Every structure is written in structure tokens, then in C-alpha cells.
Amino acid sequence: MTDLAGVSDMMIKLDTDEFLAYCEKGTPDCTMDPAGINNYLNSDEFDLDGRRTKVGFATNSKPNKTLCDAHGELSYKDIHWTGTGATTFKSFFDSRTFKSVDLGSHAGEVWNSKSSGDLATKVAIFHMHSLCLKNMIANYKQACEQHGYLNSEHSDTEQRKMVVQFLIDKG
């Protein structure tokens, strides 16, 4: 990302299931508008001043059986969402002062900025993490296998026993 700093205005790392939006009211109960983000970022209201900048609001998708069975394109309006809440979990940066960032863009550093603290914004994120329960389970299973908690050679029944035993041992 350091190489991009000289050829951009700002930088943010997003997961493939995260999408930017604009939270007009700037309160947790706002309506998130994906079409308004560009206007906001180019408005006088949004002022890059060198500080680390924070996404102010987020909403997460909720599993929905209808989406599991759907074919074709989906709109964000088709998805069931949790309420919009205030957050500071994601950082983005004024390219002129960008120094470093962690993998998820949750933290990071800027070079000496004239202002102190983080810059709060009306930028919001739609996080489409949980669309279909069966896909969530498959993703969790894959993560457990990759981290060595489950063995992909075992049957589903053996894996369930391993998960139960793991939970009991940690309990």
C-alpha cells in the first residue's frame, strides 16, 4: 500500500464481502446509502486532514434461507441486515500521511499529522458476511480444518464429536 500512497487521495483495505456506503444522519439508526458514498467523499463535509480516518457505521447481513435458494444477481436490498450501529473497527488513510496498516485495516499508523486523534466519518460498511447458513457452516468448517482443529479426512460424524469435545475441554 505504501507504493499507492503517492498516486491516490486515500486508501482503505476492504474484504471482498465489505462495501462502502454513506450514513447521512451520522447516527447509528441511519439509512445506509451505497450511491451516496462518492458524493460524500467529494464534499466539503469530508475533509482529509492527515489523521487516521475511521469508518463510523456498519451493518452485517443475517443468514436467510431464501438467499440460499436464489439464483442470479442480488441487490443489497434483498438481504436481511442487522441494525446499523456505530463502529470504529475499520481504518482508512489520507495517502499523504499513510505509514502502515494491519491486514484487516483495523489499525494503522500515519506519519506526523497536524491534527491529533482519529477522524470520525459518516462512511459506513455493508458487511455481507452471513448470507446463507449452509455456506457459513462450510466456511467455518474450512477454517477449522486449515487451523488444525478438524481433520478433513474424518467423516462429518467424527468431526462433530471433535467439535463437541473441543467445546467441552474449553468449557
C-alpha positions as CSV (number, residue, x, y, z in Angstrom):
1,M,0.0,0.0,0.0
2,T,2.9,2.3,0.6
3,D,3.6,2.3,-3.2
4,L,0.0,3.5,-3.8
5,A,0.3,6.4,-1.4
6,G,1.8,8.7,-4.0
7,V,-0.8,8.1,-6.6
8,S,-4.1,8.2,-4.6
9,D,-6.0,10.6,-2.3
10,M,-6.9,8.0,0.3
11,M,-6.6,4.3,0.9
12,I,-8.8,1.6,2.5
13,K,-8.4,-2.2,2.6
14,L,-11.8,-3.9,2.3
15,D,-12.6,-7.6,2.4
16,T,-14.4,-9.0,-0.6
17,D,-17.6,-9.0,1.4
18,E,-17.4,-5.4,2.6
19,F,-19.0,-2.5,0.6
20,L,-18.9,1.2,1.3
21,A,-21.9,3.4,1.9
22,Y,-22.9,6.8,3.2
23,C,-24.7,7.3,6.6
24,E,-26.4,10.6,6.0
25,K,-27.7,11.3,9.5
26,G,-24.4,10.2,11.1
27,T,-26.2,8.3,13.8
28,P,-26.5,4.6,14.4
29,D,-30.1,4.4,13.1
30,C,-29.2,6.0,9.8
31,T,-30.2,4.7,6.4
32,M,-27.1,3.5,4.6
33,D,-26.8,4.7,1.0
34,P,-24.3,3.0,-1.3
35,A,-24.9,5.5,-4.0
36,G,-24.1,8.5,-1.8
37,I,-20.6,7.5,-0.7
38,N,-18.9,9.1,-3.7
39,N,-20.7,12.4,-3.2
40,Y,-19.8,12.4,0.5
41,L,-16.1,11.7,-0.1
42,N,-16.0,14.5,-2.6
43,S,-18.0,17.0,-0.5
44,D,-16.8,19.9,1.7
45,E,-18.2,17.9,4.7
46,F,-15.5,15.3,4.3
47,D,-12.1,16.8,5.0
48,L,-8.9,14.7,4.8
49,D,-6.6,16.3,7.3
50,G,-3.8,13.7,7.6
51,R,-5.2,11.8,10.6
52,R,-6.1,8.1,10.5
53,T,-9.7,8.1,9.4
54,K,-12.4,5.8,10.8
55,V,-15.4,4.1,9.3
56,G,-18.2,5.4,11.5
57,F,-21.1,2.9,10.9
58,A,-21.6,-0.7,9.9
59,T,-24.3,-3.3,9.4
60,N,-24.0,-7.0,9.0
61,S,-26.0,-9.4,6.9
62,K,-28.1,-12.1,8.6
63,P,-28.5,-15.7,7.2
64,N,-31.5,-16.0,5.1
65,K,-32.8,-19.3,3.6
66,T,-34.3,-17.5,0.6
67,L,-30.9,-16.3,-0.4
68,C,-29.5,-19.9,-0.2
69,D,-32.0,-21.0,-2.9
70,A,-31.8,-17.8,-5.0
71,H,-30.2,-17.8,-8.4
72,G,-28.9,-14.8,-10.3
73,E,-28.0,-11.3,-9.1
74,L,-28.9,-9.9,-5.7
75,S,-29.3,-6.4,-4.6
76,Y,-28.2,-5.2,-1.1
77,K,-32.0,-4.5,-0.6
78,D,-32.7,-8.3,-1.0
79,I,-30.5,-9.1,2.1
80,H,-31.7,-9.1,5.7
81,W,-29.5,-6.7,7.7
82,T,-28.8,-6.2,11.4
83,G,-29.4,-2.6,12.5
84,T,-26.9,0.0,11.6
85,G,-24.5,0.5,14.5
86,A,-21.7,2.9,15.4
87,T,-18.2,1.4,14.9
88,T,-14.6,2.3,14.7
89,F,-13.4,-1.2,13.6
90,K,-12.1,-0.2,10.1
91,S,-9.5,2.5,9.4
92,F,-8.7,4.3,6.2
93,F,-6.0,6.8,5.4
94,D,-5.1,10.1,3.9
95,S,-2.5,8.9,1.3
96,R,-0.2,11.9,2.1
97,T,0.4,10.7,5.7
98,F,-0.1,6.9,5.4
99,K,2.6,4.9,7.1
100,S,1.4,1.4,7.7
101,V,-1.8,-0.8,8.2
102,D,-2.6,-4.2,9.6
103,L,-4.1,-7.0,7.4
104,G,-7.7,-6.1,8.2
105,S,-7.2,-2.3,8.1
106,H,-8.4,-2.2,11.7
107,A,-5.4,-0.3,13.0
108,G,-2.6,1.5,11.3
109,E,-0.2,4.4,11.5
110,V,0.1,7.8,9.9
111,W,3.2,9.9,9.6
112,N,3.1,13.1,11.8
113,S,-0.2,14.7,11.3
114,K,-1.0,18.3,12.2
115,S,-4.2,17.1,14.0
116,S,-4.4,14.5,16.8
117,G,-6.8,11.6,17.3
118,D,-8.8,9.8,14.7
119,L,-11.1,11.5,12.2
120,A,-14.7,10.2,12.6
121,T,-16.7,10.0,9.4
122,K,-20.2,9.2,8.0
123,V,-18.6,6.4,6.0
124,A,-20.4,3.1,6.6
125,I,-19.8,-0.5,5.6
126,F,-22.2,-3.2,4.5
127,H,-20.6,-6.4,5.7
128,M,-22.1,-9.3,3.7
129,H,-20.6,-12.0,5.9
130,S,-23.6,-14.2,6.5
131,L,-25.9,-14.7,3.6
132,C,-26.6,-18.4,3.7
133,L,-26.3,-20.6,6.8
134,K,-25.1,-23.7,4.9
135,N,-22.3,-21.5,3.4
136,M,-21.4,-20.1,6.8
137,I,-21.1,-23.6,8.2
138,A,-18.9,-24.7,5.2
139,N,-16.6,-21.6,5.7
140,Y,-16.3,-22.3,9.5
141,K,-15.5,-25.9,8.8
142,Q,-12.9,-25.0,6.3
143,A,-11.3,-22.5,8.7
144,C,-11.3,-25.2,11.5
145,E,-9.6,-27.6,9.1
146,Q,-7.0,-25.1,8.0
147,H,-6.1,-24.3,11.6
148,G,-5.8,-27.9,12.5
149,Y,-8.9,-28.2,14.8
150,L,-10.6,-30.6,12.4
151,N,-9.2,-33.3,10.1
152,S,-10.7,-33.2,6.6
153,E,-10.1,-37.0,6.3
154,H,-12.7,-37.6,9.1
155,S,-16.4,-38.1,8.5
156,D,-18.9,-35.4,9.4
157,T,-19.9,-37.5,12.5
158,E,-16.3,-37.8,13.7
159,Q,-15.8,-34.1,13.1
160,R,-18.9,-33.2,15.1
161,K,-17.6,-35.4,18.0
162,M,-14.3,-33.5,17.8
163,V,-16.0,-30.1,17.9
164,V,-18.2,-31.2,20.9
165,Q,-15.1,-32.5,22.7
166,F,-13.2,-29.3,21.9
167,L,-16.0,-27.2,23.4
168,I,-16.3,-29.4,26.5
169,D,-12.5,-29.2,27.1
170,K,-12.6,-25.4,26.7
171,G,-15.8,-25.1,28.7
